[in-house]
């Protein structure tokens, strides 16, 4: 069961109201940027992001960051945006977890990254920024899996007050285990986690027995067990530095603008192996294949196609 929520009337933050005025004006002017989800023109405010997710019903999804950790999600009809922009609506009814975590949600059944287990996430929780109207079933499955991984990374941070290291080391500095193994409990894979001997290398005789227990979130139809294409992008200015771990507060570019992990097109690795990519290799992979799936630090998933390699590179920096 997800954490129960109760309805609350919320006064709209000034930054969000100003943002809605701009969105409303863009729609009135016929600007396509206001009707295209993920439009960079709609991301001008570093504390609000979102866009159109249902053109037929004229519904928009937005997320407002009230603090570094607490969010407010809004599911709005175009008429709602108009009412906010003109000042006739100053409050909206949202849903708050009864645990009082501080996050506010658009629906009573919304997933809360603070209070709900990753086990309670499903692909229906996709309207805000996973919208991919032309994706086939396999792509949707891959996006859902990647989002689960992103939420598990968040869940790890909430428990440990920092993101997982991309690899663990023994006393001599040799690599032992991947972050993909460290987040298993947050993927609901406690049984697999308990099989791993974390004091031994990932490829020890004991740990080799776990290879074929690949978690479903790391799977894809075109890669056999124990392989995965979900990798971190390691670098001194990413959330995966080489010799330490990052905290949420270190991300200055905004969690909705910083990539956490990608589904590589050309790098395939054993899911337990502490092997990942770097920025140059990932950008080259994207450029060669003209597309890439990525999950951001805030948990949303995007399919990258028509962006420059320079812009794509920027999204890895904190």
C-alpha positions in Angstrom: 0.0 0.0 0.0 1.1 3.5 -0.7 1.1 6.1 2.1 -2.4 7.4 2.6 -2.9 11.1 1.6 -5.3 13.8 2.6 -6.6 16.8 0.7 -5.2 20.2 1.4 -5.8 23.7 0.0 -2.5 25.2 -1.1 -1.7 28.8 -1.8 0.1 29.0 -5.1 3.8 30.1 -4.8 4.6 33.4 -6.5 7.2 31.7 -8.7 4.7 29.2 -9.9 2.1 31.8 -10.6 4.6 33.9 -12.6 5.5 30.7 -14.5 1.8 30.0 -15.3 1.4 33.6 -16.6 4.3 33.0 -19.1 2.9 29.6 -20.1 -0.6 31.1 -20.6 0.8 33.9 -22.8 2.8 31.5 -24.9 -0.3 29.4 -25.6 -2.3 32.6 -26.4 0.5 33.6 -28.8 0.3 30.2 -30.5 3.9 29.4 -29.5 4.6 25.7 -30.1 7.0 25.8 -27.1 4.0 26.0 -24.8 2.5 22.8 -26.3 5.6 20.6 -26.4 6.6 18.7 -23.4 10.3 19.0 -22.5 10.6 22.3 -24.3 13.6 24.1 -23.1 11.6 27.4 -23.4 9.4 26.1 -20.6 12.3 25.4 -18.3 13.3 29.0 -17.7 12.5 28.9 -14.0 14.9 26.7 -12.2 12.3 25.7 -9.6 9.5 24.7 -12.0 9.4 22.3 -15.0 6.8 20.6 -17.0 4.6 20.9 -20.1 1.8 19.4 -22.1 1.2 15.6 -21.6 -2.3 15.2 -23.2 -3.0 17.4 -26.2 -6.5 16.0 -26.8 -7.6 17.0 -23.3 -5.3 20.0 -23.0 -3.8 18.8 -19.8 -0.4 19.9 -18.5 1.9 18.5 -15.8 4.2 20.6 -13.7 6.5 20.1 -10.8 7.5 22.9 -8.4 10.5 22.6 -6.1 9.6 24.2 -2.8 12.8 23.2 -1.1 15.7 21.0 -2.1 13.7 17.9 -1.2 10.0 18.8 -1.1 8.0 19.0 -4.3 4.6 20.1 -5.4 3.0 18.4 -8.5 0.3 20.0 -10.5 -2.0 18.4 -13.0 -3.8 21.3 -14.8 -6.2 21.8 -17.6 -5.6 24.8 -19.8 -8.5 26.5 -18.2 -6.8 26.1 -14.8 -3.7 27.7 -16.2 -5.8 30.6 -17.5 -7.4 31.1 -14.1 -4.1 31.1 -12.3 -2.6 33.6 -14.9 -5.5 36.0 -14.5 -5.5 35.9 -10.7 -8.9 34.4 -10.3 -7.4 31.2 -8.8 -4.9 31.7 -6.0 -5.3 28.2 -4.3 -5.4 24.7 -5.6 -6.5 21.4 -3.9 -3.5 19.0 -3.7 -2.8 15.8 -1.7 -0.3 15.5 1.1 1.1 12.3 2.7 -0.3 11.8 6.1 3.2 11.1 7.3 3.8 14.9 6.7 6.9 14.6 4.5 6.2 18.0 3.0 5.6 16.9 -0.6 2.2 17.7 -2.3 0.7 15.7 -5.1 -1.8 16.1 -7.9 -3.6 12.8 -7.1 -4.5 10.8 -4.0 -2.8 7.8 -5.6 0.4 9.7 -6.7 3.8 8.0 -5.9 5.9 9.8 -3.3 9.7 9.4 -3.6 10.0 10.2 0.2 7.3 8.0 1.7 6.5 5.2 -0.7 8.6 2.2 -1.5 9.9 1.6 -5.0 7.6 -1.5 -4.9 4.7 0.8 -5.2 5.9 2.5 -8.4 4.4 1.4 -11.7 4.4 2.6 -15.2 1.1 4.5 -14.7 3.2 7.1 -12.7 4.4 8.5 -16.0 2.3 11.4 -17.0 4.5 14.2 -15.7 7.7 13.7 -17.8 7.8 10.2 -19.3 5.3 11.1 -22.0 6.3 9.4 -25.2 3.2 9.2 -27.5 4.9 7.4 -30.4 7.0 4.9 -28.4 6.4 1.2 -29.0 5.7 -1.2 -26.1 9.4 -2.2 -25.8 10.6 1.4 -25.5 7.9 2.1 -22.9 9.1 -0.9 -20.9 12.7 0.3 -21.1 11.6 3.8 -20.0 9.7 2.4 -17.1 12.6 0.2 -16.0 15.0 3.2 -16.2 12.6 5.3 -14.1 12.5 2.6 -11.5 16.3 2.7 -11.3 16.2 6.5 -11.0 13.7 6.3 -8.2 15.8 3.6 -6.4 18.8 6.0 -6.6 16.7 8.6 -5.0 15.4 6.2 -2.4 19.1 5.3 -1.6 19.8 8.9 -1.0 16.9 9.4 1.3 18.2 6.5 3.5 21.9 7.3 3.4 21.9 11.1 2.9 24.0 10.7 -0.2 23.9 9.0 -3.6 25.5 5.6 -3.9 29.2 5.5 -5.0 29.5 4.2 -8.5 31.7 1.4 -7.1 32.9 0.1 -3.7 36.6 -0.7 -3.0 38.6 -3.0 -0.8 41.4 -1.8 1.4 43.9 -2.0 -1.4 41.7 0.2 -3.7 40.5 -2.7 -6.0 36.9 -2.5 -7.2 34.4 -4.8 -5.5 30.8 -3.9 -6.4 28.7 -1.7 -8.6 26.1 0.8 -7.6 23.6 -1.4 -9.4 24.1 -3.9 -6.6 24.0 -1.3 -3.8 20.5 -0.1 -4.8 18.9 -3.5 -5.0 16.8 -3.1 -1.7 15.4 0.0 -3.2 14.3 -1.9 -6.3 12.5 -4.4 -4.1 15.2 -7.0 -4.8 16.1 -7.8 -1.2 16.5 -11.5 -1.9 19.1 -10.9 -4.6 20.9 -8.3 -2.4 21.1 -10.9 0.4 22.8 -13.4 -2.0 25.8 -11.1 -2.6 28.9 -11.3 -0.6 29.9 -7.6 -0.5 33.2 -8.3 1.2 34.3 -10.3 -1.9 34.8 -9.1 -5.5 31.8 -9.1 -7.8 33.3 -12.0 -9.8 34.4 -14.2 -7.0 33.3 -17.8 -7.1 30.6 -17.1 -4.5 29.2 -14.0 -6.3 29.3 -15.6 -9.7 26.3 -17.7 -8.5 24.3 -14.4 -8.4 25.0 -13.3 -12.0 22.0 -15.1 -13.4 19.6 -13.5 -11.0 19.5 -10.2 -13.0 16.9 -7.8 -11.6 14.1 -7.1 -14.0 14.8 -3.4 -13.9 18.2 -4.0 -15.6 16.8 -6.3 -18.3 16.0 -5.7 -22.0 14.7 -8.1 -24.6 17.9 -7.9 -26.7 20.4 -8.7 -24.0 20.8 -12.1 -22.4 21.3 -12.6 -18.6 23.5 -11.4 -16.9 24.0 -8.4 -19.2 22.6 -4.8 -18.9 22.9 -1.5 -20.7 22.0 0.7 -17.8 25.1 2.5 -16.7 26.2 5.5 -14.7 28.3 8.3 -16.3 31.3 8.8 -14.2 33.3 12.0 -13.9 34.5 14.5 -11.4 31.7 16.9 -12.2 28.9 14.4 -12.4 26.9 12.7 -9.6 29.3 9.8 -9.9 32.8 11.0 -9.0 35.6 8.5 -9.1 36.5 8.3 -5.4 33.6 9.6 -3.4 29.9 10.1 -3.3 27.6 13.0 -3.9 24.8 14.6 -1.9 21.6 16.2 -3.3 22.8 19.6 -2.1 25.8 19.5 -4.3 23.7 19.6 -7.5 23.6 23.3 -8.5 22.2 22.9 -12.0 18.9 21.5 -10.7 18.0 17.9 -10.2 15.6 18.0 -13.2 18.5 19.1 -15.4 21.1 16.6 -14.3 21.3 13.0 -15.7 21.7 10.2 -13.2 22.0 7.2 -15.5 21.5 6.2 -19.2 20.7 3.2 -21.2 23.8 2.9 -23.3 23.5 1.9 -27.0 27.0 0.3 -27.3 28.2 -0.5 -23.8 27.0 -3.8 -22.4 28.2 -5.1 -19.1 27.5 -7.7 -16.5 24.9 -6.1 -14.2 27.1 -6.8 -11.1 30.4 -5.6 -12.7 31.6 -2.2 -11.4 31.9 -0.9 -15.0 30.3 2.3 -16.3 30.8 4.9 -18.9 32.3 8.4 -18.9 31.0 11.7 -20.5 33.0 11.5 -23.7 32.1 7.9 -24.4 28.4 8.5 -23.7 28.2 11.6 -25.9 29.9 9.8 -28.7 27.5 6.9 -28.3 24.6 9.3 -28.5 26.0 11.0 -31.5 26.6 7.8 -33.4 23.2 6.3 -32.6 21.1 9.5 -32.8 19.2 8.6 -29.6 19.6 7.7 -26.0 17.3 7.0 -23.0 18.3 8.8 -19.8 16.9 9.1 -16.2 17.5 12.4 -14.4 18.3 12.8 -10.7 14.7 13.8 -9.9 13.5 10.5 -11.4 12.0 11.6 -14.7 13.0 9.9 -18.0 13.6 11.4 -21.4 14.4 10.0 -24.8 17.1 12.2 -26.4 17.1 12.6 -30.2 17.2 16.1 -31.7 19.6 17.9 -29.3 23.2 19.0 -30.0 26.0 17.0 -28.5 27.0 20.1 -26.6 23.7 20.4 -24.9 23.6 16.7 -24.2 27.0 16.9 -22.6 25.9 19.8 -20.3 23.2 17.6 -18.7 25.8 15.4 -16.9 27.4 18.3 -15.0 26.2 19.1 -11.5 
